[in-house]
């Protein structure tokens, strides 16, 4: 098994080298949606596989020692196809150019107004929309808008990282929106989304204009606060839905950042569950009945309320605890859900061919949103909404993948629409000018005054984009 462990950690090291190398060559942004998804895959499906090598789990026990080798083959195959399709991404370039954008050139003061407005929309969608069948979708939008507010705060703060007059109100906006997003939730993804959105804003407004070594250092510094907050919350997280006051009390009195961080990095034993499902659906081990490509089908079924669809299917995550006869939890369709992992999904939804389809679709979807982001890299009205649900992106590999994908796409789409409406409203009030083709040059001139900007243009400078020049901001 030492060879299996070597393969796992070589895979992890290779993934980080690839991300840094491609950024240094200007091929893929270091903070791209693709890389957030890769980090999630590493946590939930790669490093967690080491636990299956060194420990036993009575609930998800493995019967065949060869399962680990089949799993590693599937793991590498998924990653290879995902990366190839992401790079090739047929049709994505044309589609990305067709996305209409707000065509705005905001000042710093205008961006503060956008952050405040986004916070207001987050409050409305979180607490004021209680209509049947709509409140769940409204909650997704609330998290998206809370992330937008946090991202805008990061965008403003990035070039002025050590200016307390900017840092304090920016952090206040992030804290308020973290509370809004997490209100009534027991999962971590809303908190991840808001914290990651702040780092997303820091990166796209300023950090990305530095050489790779300096960029990595700045990202490490900028990530300290959200990572510590998430670790503290993780250490006291409960499966009960608590109000905000109860959550704050638990965090302030009982949190343990170190144990929370270790729990975050454990990947919730996701790889073992995927291996368990590979055996459950293997004909040599009894072979449960396949539900072919259920992840794709449930993506479209998920937003339809069960009250309106008597025979609405249940996703794989609702059956895993039953398969394992897991003790001490409420099982079944109304009980606990267990993340099968993307490899576990494929195992129960068609086998290897399903794995290849899921890898391909994931590569295409992430390539599209990443391309839209990079086409309008200087426009916060486009860039920030694209990072409105990073917690869901990181969770794609954990599963329930259909639910996480729908949450992500819905949050990004609705946030982009609302931000476009905010831009239109500000323009009607005379507070927002239209962007001009010279906007990029103006931004570059502003960046030239920032400490460290002289490094830009050396290691890490983007290579010329071979695709046709994009239209002026707002065109299309």
Order of alpha helices (4+ residues) and beta strands (2+ residues): alpha-alpha-alpha-alpha-alpha-beta-alpha-alpha-alpha-alpha-alpha-alpha-alpha-alpha-alpha-alpha-alpha-alpha-alpha-alpha-alpha-beta-alpha
